[in-house]
Amino acid sequence: MKILGPLAVAFLAALGNSLFALGQKKSVSMENPFVLIVIAAFVCMVLAIFTMPIFGKSNIYDAVRTDGGWALVAGLGLFLTLFGFNVLYTRYGASYYVLYAVLAIVTTSIVLGVMIFKEVFNLYHWLSFISAITTVVLFSIGQSKA
C-alpha cells in the first residue's frame, strides 16, 4: 500500500506533536510563553544538528545562499506554530488541538497544496475535507454542552 510510508511519517510527526503538547501542558505555568518555546526550540535544534549526518552531507553555506529566504519563511512558520501551540495548549487545553488540525488542513492542504502547488485533490480528498469541517462543528457543539 502506498499510504504506509506517509502514514508512518505522519504518525511520527503526530507523536512529536503529542510530546510537545504534553511538555507544554505539564510545565509550570509561566508568565512568558516564550521561555518554554526557546528551550524547546533549542532542544529541537540540538537534535536536528545531531541527526543531520544521517541524511548525508550538508553544506549550510550553500543552503543559506540558495534557500535562505525560504528558511526565513519556514522559521517564521515554525515560530507561529510553536507560539500558537503554546497558547492553545496552556490556555485552552490539548483537546482544542482539533481546531488547529482542521485549520491546518485548510491552510496546508487546500490553500498551499491545491491552490498554490496545484496538487491533485479528488472527490475523496474533498469528502475528507468536509469531514474535517464537520469535526470542528461537532467539537464546537460539544464544547458548548460541556
N, C-alpha and C positions, 0 to 999 in steps of 0.2 A: 504494500500500500504506500502511495506517495505521500500520505499525510503523516506517517510515523516520524520522519525526521523533523519536520516543522513542529509537530506536536511535542516531541521530546524537548526541543529548544524552547518552545513556548512554556512548557511545564517548568523548565529550569528558571526562566525569567519570572514566572508566577511564584515559584518557591522563593526566589530572591526578593520579590515584592512583599511576600508574606513576612519574611525575616525583617525587612525594612520597616514594615508596619508594626511588627512585634517590638522591635527596638525602640521605635518612637513612642508607642503606647505605654510601654513598661518603664521608659526612662523617667527620671524625676522631672516633674513639671518645671520647665524653665521659662523665665520671663521672655527670654530672647530665643526664638526658634532657630536662629542661625547658628547657635553654638552646636547643637546636635547635627545640623546639616554639615557644618565644616568638619566636624570629627568624622562623620560617616563618609563624606567625600574624600577625606584624607585616607581612610582605610581602603576605600574603593581604589584610589589612585595607586596606593602601595601594592594592592593585589593585582591591579592591571599591569603595573611595571613588571612584577614577577611572572605574570602569565604571558607577556608579550613574546618571549622566546619560543613558546610552544607553537606559535603561528608563523615562525620563520624570521628571517632577517628584517629589521626595521630601521629605517633611516628617518629619524624625526625631522632633520633639517629639510629633506625633500618633501615630507608630509606637510610641514608648515608652509613651505614655499608654494606647493601646488594646491593644498586643500586647507590652508589656514583660515580662509573666510568661512568655509563650511564647518570647520572645527569650532569657530566662534558661534555660528548658528546652533550647532549641536550643544555647545556649552551653555548657551542661553536656554535651550530647551531642557537640558538636564537640570539647570538651576530652577526653572519654573516648575518642573516635575517634583523635585525634592521639596521645594518650598510648599507647593500645593499639597503634597502628601502629608507633610508635617502638620500643616494647619488642619487639613481634613481629618487626619487620624487623632490628633491631640484635642481638637475642639469639638469634633462631632462623633468620632468613633470609627472603628475599622469596617463596620457594616456599610458605611457610606461609600465604600470603595465601588459599589455598584454604579454610583453616579459617574465616578471617574472612568470606569471601564466602558460604559456606554458612550460617554463623550469622547473617549479615546478612539472608539470605533468610528464615530462620526468624523473626527478631525483627521485621523490617520488613514483609515480605510477609504472613506468617501472623498474627503477633500484632497488629501495627499495622493492616495493610491489611484482613485478613479479620475478625479478632475485634473490633477497636475501631472501624474505619471502615466495616465491613460491606460491603467491596468484593466484587465477584463473583469467584469462584475456581472455575473449571470443571474438568472431568476433565483437560484438557491442562495446566492450571496445577498440579494435584496431581501429575501424572506428571513434570512438570519439577522439582517439589519433591522427589519420590522420587529422581529422577536426581541432584539436588544432594546428598542424603544419601548416596547410593551413592558419589559423588565423595569424600566425607570418608572413608568406609570404605576405598576403594581407595587414597587418599592415605596413610592410616594404615598400611595393609599395605605400601605402597611404602617408607615411611619406616623401617619395622621391618626391611626387607630391604636398605636402603641401607648 
